[in-house]
């Protein structure tokens, strides 16, 4: 058995059997359900005893009853960061191994969205908490911030984030829903102006009259089709590999550009490029994509 400490008044010792691991869930005293601390309300805590093979649906039903919350209120159990996940009613408590770490989980509305903390200003001296929906794209969030805090040339601004265990920061892709970026620390985002693009090296551009080769490997790069990549004229095939690598968070992958890729996958990557196929449809490993970039330069 495990004690589920559902965050109402302080629990008494008699409510929790000795030696039982405690798990907490919280709810606000106000009519607005959600993260009580972030909403400015006072969390209430109660402890309830469940077993690891109890379904989340059963637990949720009893927790709702304990807090006198009706099923129609769409209240669910939510594990806050660093786990940042809703407990699936179809699963059992035992499926969530982190619940044995005496942590708090929250009783909140499923449509409550996510709370993100954004630092603004030249040195991040201003911070704001913003409530967003999981399907809201990074670009939509940036536009909301620009509407509330007007800036010049809003297209030049973006959100910077980082994974919790890694030091590297980078601008978040604007077309990705924020709910797909939960591996990042959403309580430590930065709203900043993008650096100016590097000057374009026009000398690398292929003359318009010259026909492009049918392969991107083993030919003079000046003969390849190019696109503007952050201000630099870059071969289209190389940009395609880079984008596929970034989309799979390869830049944040340990030992990237050091660990060997799969030779067969590298061969298929170049075959797809020559045929004009989208690399995102190939399911390629990030290390194979990095190996393809290394091989192109070689």
C-alpha positions as CSV (number, residue, x, y, z in Angstrom):
1,X,0.0,0.0,0.0
2,X,1.1,3.6,-0.6
3,X,-0.2,6.7,1.0
4,X,-1.6,9.2,-1.4
5,X,-1.2,12.6,0.3
6,X,-3.8,14.6,-1.5
7,X,-2.8,18.3,-1.3
8,X,-6.5,19.9,2.1
9,X,-5.7,20.6,5.7
10,X,-2.6,19.1,7.2
11,X,-2.8,15.3,7.4
12,X,-2.6,13.6,10.8
13,X,-0.3,10.8,11.5
14,X,-3.1,8.4,12.0
15,X,-4.2,8.8,8.4
16,X,-0.9,7.3,7.1
17,X,0.3,3.8,8.2
18,X,3.9,3.8,9.4
19,X,6.4,3.0,6.7
20,X,4.0,3.7,3.8
21,X,5.5,5.9,1.0
22,X,3.6,9.2,0.7
23,X,2.3,10.6,-2.6
24,X,0.6,14.0,-2.6
25,X,-2.0,15.6,-4.8
26,X,-3.1,19.3,-4.5
27,X,-6.1,21.4,-5.2
28,X,-6.9,25.0,-4.6
29,X,-9.4,26.2,-2.0
30,X,-10.8,28.6,-4.6
31,X,-13.2,27.7,-7.4
32,X,-10.4,27.9,-9.9
33,X,-8.8,24.4,-10.0
34,X,-5.1,24.2,-10.9
35,X,-1.7,24.6,-9.4
36,X,-2.5,26.2,-6.1
37,X,0.9,27.8,-5.6
38,X,1.0,29.3,-9.1
39,X,-2.5,30.6,-8.8
40,X,-1.7,32.4,-5.6
41,X,-4.0,30.2,-3.5
42,X,-3.2,28.0,-0.5
43,X,-2.9,24.3,-1.3
44,X,-4.8,21.9,1.0
45,X,-3.3,18.5,1.7
46,X,-4.9,15.2,2.6
47,X,-3.4,11.7,2.7
48,X,-5.2,8.7,1.4
49,X,-4.1,5.0,1.2
50,X,-4.0,3.2,-2.2
51,X,-2.3,0.2,-3.6
52,X,0.1,0.1,-6.6
53,X,-2.4,-2.0,-8.6
54,X,-5.3,0.5,-8.0
55,X,-6.3,2.2,-11.2
56,X,-5.8,5.9,-11.6
57,X,-9.6,6.1,-12.4
58,X,-10.4,4.5,-9.0
59,X,-8.0,6.9,-7.2
60,X,-9.3,9.9,-9.1
61,X,-12.9,9.0,-8.1
62,X,-12.0,8.7,-4.4
63,X,-9.9,11.9,-4.5
64,X,-12.8,13.8,-6.1
65,X,-15.1,12.5,-3.4
66,X,-12.6,13.6,-0.7
67,X,-12.4,17.1,-2.1
68,X,-16.1,17.2,-2.9
69,X,-15.5,17.7,-6.6
70,X,-18.0,16.4,-9.1
71,X,-17.0,14.2,-12.1
72,X,-18.5,16.9,-14.4
73,X,-15.8,19.4,-13.3
74,X,-13.2,17.5,-15.5
75,X,-10.7,17.4,-12.7
76,X,-7.7,15.1,-13.2
77,X,-4.5,14.1,-11.4
78,X,-1.4,15.9,-12.7
79,X,2.3,15.3,-11.8
80,X,4.1,18.7,-11.8
81,X,7.6,19.3,-13.2
82,X,10.0,17.7,-13.6
83,X,7.5,14.9,-14.6
84,X,4.9,17.3,-16.0
85,X,2.3,14.7,-17.0
86,X,-1.3,13.8,-16.5
87,X,-2.0,10.5,-14.9
88,X,-3.9,8.2,-17.4
89,X,-7.1,6.9,-15.8
90,X,-6.7,3.7,-17.8
91,X,-3.4,2.9,-16.0
92,X,-2.5,1.8,-12.5
93,X,-0.5,3.8,-9.9
94,X,2.2,1.2,-10.2
95,X,2.9,2.3,-13.8
96,X,4.2,5.7,-12.5
97,X,7.4,4.8,-10.7
98,X,8.0,8.4,-9.7
99,X,5.0,8.3,-7.4
100,X,7.1,6.5,-4.8
101,X,9.3,9.6,-4.3
102,X,7.0,11.3,-1.7
103,X,6.2,14.0,-4.3
104,X,3.0,16.1,-4.7
105,X,0.6,15.6,-7.5
106,X,-2.2,18.1,-8.2
107,X,-5.9,17.8,-8.7
108,X,-6.7,20.2,-11.4
109,X,-8.7,20.8,-14.5
110,X,-7.6,18.9,-17.6
111,X,-7.9,22.0,-19.7
112,X,-5.8,24.1,-17.3
113,X,-2.9,24.0,-19.8
114,X,0.7,24.6,-18.8
115,X,2.3,27.3,-16.7
116,X,5.5,28.7,-18.2
117,X,7.9,31.2,-16.7
118,X,9.5,33.6,-19.1
119,X,12.4,35.9,-18.4
120,X,12.4,39.2,-20.3
121,X,14.6,42.3,-20.4
122,X,18.3,42.6,-21.4
123,X,19.5,40.6,-18.5
124,X,16.3,38.6,-17.7
125,X,15.5,40.9,-14.8
126,X,11.7,40.8,-15.5
127,X,9.9,37.5,-15.2
128,X,6.3,36.6,-16.0
129,X,4.2,33.5,-15.5
130,X,2.1,32.7,-18.6
131,X,-0.7,30.1,-18.9
132,X,-0.7,28.4,-22.2
133,X,-2.5,25.4,-23.9
134,X,-0.5,22.3,-24.8
135,X,-1.5,22.6,-28.5
136,X,-0.5,26.3,-28.7
137,X,2.6,26.7,-30.9
138,X,5.7,28.5,-29.8
139,X,5.0,31.1,-32.5
140,X,1.5,31.8,-31.1
141,X,3.0,32.2,-27.6
142,X,5.6,34.7,-29.0
143,X,2.8,36.7,-30.7
144,X,0.8,36.8,-27.4
145,X,3.9,38.2,-25.6
146,X,4.5,40.7,-28.3
147,X,0.8,41.9,-28.1
148,X,1.1,42.4,-24.4
149,X,4.6,43.8,-24.3
150,X,5.0,45.6,-27.7
151,X,8.4,45.3,-29.4
152,X,9.8,46.5,-32.7
153,X,9.8,43.9,-35.5
154,X,8.1,41.1,-33.7
155,X,9.4,38.6,-36.3
156,X,12.9,39.1,-34.8
157,X,11.9,37.8,-31.4
158,X,11.7,34.3,-30.1
159,X,11.8,32.0,-27.0
160,X,15.0,30.4,-25.8
161,X,14.9,27.2,-23.8
162,X,17.1,24.4,-22.5
163,X,16.8,20.8,-21.3
164,X,17.0,20.4,-17.6
165,X,20.1,18.3,-17.5
166,X,22.0,20.1,-20.3
167,X,23.6,23.6,-20.5
168,X,23.0,24.4,-24.1
169,X,20.2,27.0,-24.9
170,X,18.6,27.4,-28.2
171,X,15.7,29.2,-29.9
172,X,12.5,27.0,-29.9
173,X,11.0,26.1,-33.3
174,X,8.0,28.3,-33.7
175,X,5.8,25.8,-35.5
176,X,6.0,23.2,-32.7
177,X,3.2,22.9,-30.0
178,X,4.6,23.8,-26.6
179,X,3.1,20.5,-25.3
180,X,5.7,18.6,-27.4
181,X,8.6,20.4,-25.6
182,X,8.0,19.1,-22.1
183,X,11.5,17.7,-22.0
184,X,12.6,21.4,-21.7
185,X,12.5,23.4,-18.5
186,X,9.3,25.4,-19.2
187,X,9.8,27.4,-16.0
188,X,13.1,28.8,-17.3
189,X,12.3,30.2,-20.8
190,X,13.8,33.5,-22.2
191,X,12.1,36.0,-24.5
192,X,14.9,37.6,-26.6
193,X,15.6,39.2,-29.9
194,X,17.3,36.9,-32.4
195,X,20.8,37.8,-33.4
196,X,21.3,39.4,-36.8
197,X,21.9,37.0,-39.6
198,X,25.4,36.5,-40.9
199,X,26.2,38.2,-44.2
200,X,25.4,36.0,-47.2
201,X,28.5,34.7,-49.1
202,X,27.2,35.4,-52.7
203,X,30.4,34.0,-54.2
204,X,29.2,30.5,-53.4
205,X,26.0,30.8,-55.4
206,X,25.8,28.7,-58.5
207,X,25.3,30.6,-61.8
208,X,21.6,30.4,-62.9
209,X,22.6,29.2,-66.3
210,X,24.5,26.2,-65.0
211,X,22.5,23.0,-64.7
212,X,22.5,21.5,-61.2
213,X,23.9,18.0,-60.7
214,X,21.7,15.0,-60.0
215,X,23.5,14.1,-56.8
216,X,24.7,16.1,-53.8
217,X,27.8,14.0,-53.0
218,X,31.2,14.2,-54.6
219,X,30.5,17.3,-56.6
220,X,31.7,20.9,-56.4
221,X,29.4,22.6,-53.8
222,X,29.2,25.7,-56.0
223,X,27.3,23.6,-58.5
224,X,24.6,22.6,-56.0
225,X,21.2,24.3,-55.6
226,X,21.4,26.6,-52.5
227,X,19.0,28.2,-50.1
228,X,19.4,31.1,-47.6
229,X,20.1,29.4,-44.3
230,X,20.2,32.1,-41.5
231,X,21.8,34.5,-43.9
232,X,24.3,32.1,-45.6
233,X,23.8,30.6,-49.0
234,X,24.0,26.9,-48.2
235,X,23.5,23.8,-50.4
236,X,19.9,22.7,-50.2
237,X,20.8,19.0,-49.4
238,X,23.0,20.1,-46.4
239,X,20.2,22.3,-45.0
240,X,17.7,19.4,-45.3
241,X,20.0,17.1,-43.3
242,X,20.5,19.8,-40.7
243,X,16.8,20.5,-40.3
244,X,16.0,16.8,-39.9
245,X,18.7,16.6,-37.2
246,X,17.4,19.6,-35.3
247,X,13.8,18.4,-35.6
248,X,14.8,15.2,-33.8
249,X,16.7,17.2,-31.1
250,X,20.0,15.8,-32.4
251,X,21.8,19.0,-31.3
252,X,21.0,18.1,-27.7
253,X,21.9,14.4,-28.1
254,X,24.9,13.1,-26.2
255,X,28.0,12.3,-28.3
256,X,26.4,13.8,-31.5
257,X,28.9,14.0,-34.4
258,X,31.2,11.6,-32.4
259,X,29.2,8.4,-32.3
260,X,29.1,6.4,-35.5
261,X,26.0,6.3,-37.6
262,X,24.5,3.4,-39.5
263,X,26.2,3.1,-42.9
264,X,23.0,1.8,-44.6
265,X,21.0,4.7,-43.2
266,X,23.6,7.2,-44.4
267,X,23.3,5.7,-47.9
268,X,19.5,5.9,-47.8
269,X,19.7,9.6,-46.6
270,X,21.7,10.6,-49.7
271,X,19.4,8.5,-51.9
272,X,16.4,10.3,-50.5
273,X,18.0,13.7,-51.1
274,X,18.9,12.8,-54.7
275,X,15.2,11.7,-55.2
276,X,13.8,14.8,-53.6
277,X,12.2,12.9,-50.7
278,X,11.5,14.4,-47.3
279,X,14.1,13.1,-44.7
280,X,11.5,13.4,-41.9
281,X,9.6,10.5,-43.5
282,X,12.6,8.2,-43.3
283,X,12.7,7.7,-39.5
284,X,16.5,8.2,-39.5
285,X,18.6,8.0,-36.3
286,X,20.2,11.3,-35.3
287,X,23.7,9.8,-35.3
288,X,23.1,8.7,-38.9
289,X,22.0,12.2,-39.9
290,X,25.1,13.6,-38.2
291,X,27.3,11.0,-40.0
292,X,25.7,12.1,-43.3
293,X,26.8,15.7,-42.6
294,X,30.3,14.6,-41.8
295,X,30.5,12.5,-44.9
296,X,29.2,15.4,-47.1
297,X,32.0,17.6,-45.9
298,X,34.5,14.8,-46.3
